[in-house]
Amino acid sequence: MKTASYTLGLLAGILLTGCGTVEITKTGRGFRNPTNPNNVEILMTQPKRSYEELGVFVASGFMRNETAVMHNAIRTKVAELGANAALIIEDGYNRGGRNSSEAPLLWAKGVALRLK
């Protein structure tokens, strides 16, 4: 019975998290302590403050109505590098899969930043 509960919980967690992924590549030198993802800003324009680039990211596979979910996934990944901001440089929707009835999926590309 315990195994069945665990399996149901795991399955529910997978279904709730969706299919979206965020891949990040560290580009900055050195090590920064991770930051709290709740404090990471999502930016759509280049900040006026000085900053250090820590990495680049690509988010993909999020459903059209999952913009907030995608932003939270980005926050989580860039926080691991010590970023306190994520600058989204480009975003949009793909044309869906081979089957024209598939919904287009949301994607974004950007830069993990440490604002000074």
C-alpha positions in Angstrom: 0.0 0.0 0.0 2.9 2.4 0.8 4.4 1.7 -2.6 1.1 2.5 -4.3 0.8 5.9 -2.5 4.4 6.7 -3.3 3.8 5.9 -7.0 0.6 8.0 -7.1 2.4 10.9 -5.5 5.3 10.7 -8.0 2.9 10.5 -10.9 0.9 13.5 -9.7 4.1 15.5 -9.3 5.2 14.7 -12.8 1.9 15.6 -14.3 1.8 18.9 -12.4 5.3 20.0 -13.4 4.5 19.6 -17.1 7.0 18.9 -19.9 8.9 22.2 -19.9 12.7 22.3 -19.3 15.3 24.9 -18.7 18.9 24.3 -19.8 21.6 26.6 -18.5 25.2 27.0 -19.4 27.6 28.7 -17.1 29.6 31.5 -18.9 30.9 33.5 -15.9 34.1 32.8 -14.1 34.4 31.7 -10.5 31.8 30.6 -8.0 28.8 32.4 -6.6 26.6 31.2 -3.8 23.1 30.2 -4.9 20.4 32.8 -4.4 16.8 32.4 -3.4 14.7 31.8 -6.5 11.9 33.9 -5.0 14.2 36.9 -5.2 15.2 36.5 -8.8 13.8 39.2 -11.1 12.6 38.4 -14.6 13.6 41.2 -16.9 12.5 41.8 -20.5 14.8 44.8 -21.1 18.5 45.3 -20.4 19.0 46.7 -16.9 20.4 50.2 -16.4 22.4 49.0 -13.4 25.8 47.3 -13.8 25.7 43.6 -13.8 27.8 40.5 -14.3 26.8 37.7 -16.8 26.8 34.3 -15.1 25.3 32.1 -17.8 22.8 31.7 -20.6 19.6 29.7 -20.6 17.1 28.2 -23.0 13.6 27.3 -21.7 11.3 25.2 -23.9 8.4 22.9 -23.9 6.0 24.9 -21.8 2.3 25.1 -22.7 0.9 28.3 -24.0 -0.8 29.2 -20.7 2.3 28.4 -18.6 4.2 31.6 -18.8 4.4 32.0 -15.0 5.5 28.3 -14.7 8.3 28.9 -17.2 9.4 32.1 -15.4 9.5 30.2 -12.1 11.5 27.4 -13.7 14.0 30.0 -15.1 14.2 31.6 -11.6 15.1 28.2 -10.1 17.8 27.4 -12.6 19.5 30.8 -12.6 19.5 31.0 -8.8 21.7 27.9 -8.8 24.4 30.0 -10.4 24.0 32.9 -7.9 22.0 35.1 -10.2 19.5 37.7 -8.9 18.0 38.4 -12.3 17.2 36.6 -15.6 17.1 38.7 -18.7 14.8 37.2 -21.4 16.3 38.2 -24.7 14.0 36.3 -27.0 10.8 34.4 -26.6 7.9 33.0 -28.6 5.9 29.9 -29.6 7.0 27.1 -31.8 4.7 25.9 -34.5 3.8 22.7 -32.7 4.8 19.2 -33.6 4.3 17.3 -36.8 0.7 17.0 -36.1 -1.0 20.4 -36.9 -3.5 19.8 -34.1 -0.7 20.0 -31.4 -0.7 23.2 -29.4 2.3 25.5 -29.9 4.8 25.5 -27.1 6.3 28.5 -25.3 10.1 29.0 -25.4 12.6 31.6 -24.2 16.3 32.4 -24.4 18.2 34.7 -22.1 21.0 35.5 -19.7 21.5 34.9 -16.0 22.7 38.1 -14.4 24.1 39.2 -11.0 23.0 42.8 -10.6 25.4 45.0 -8.7 
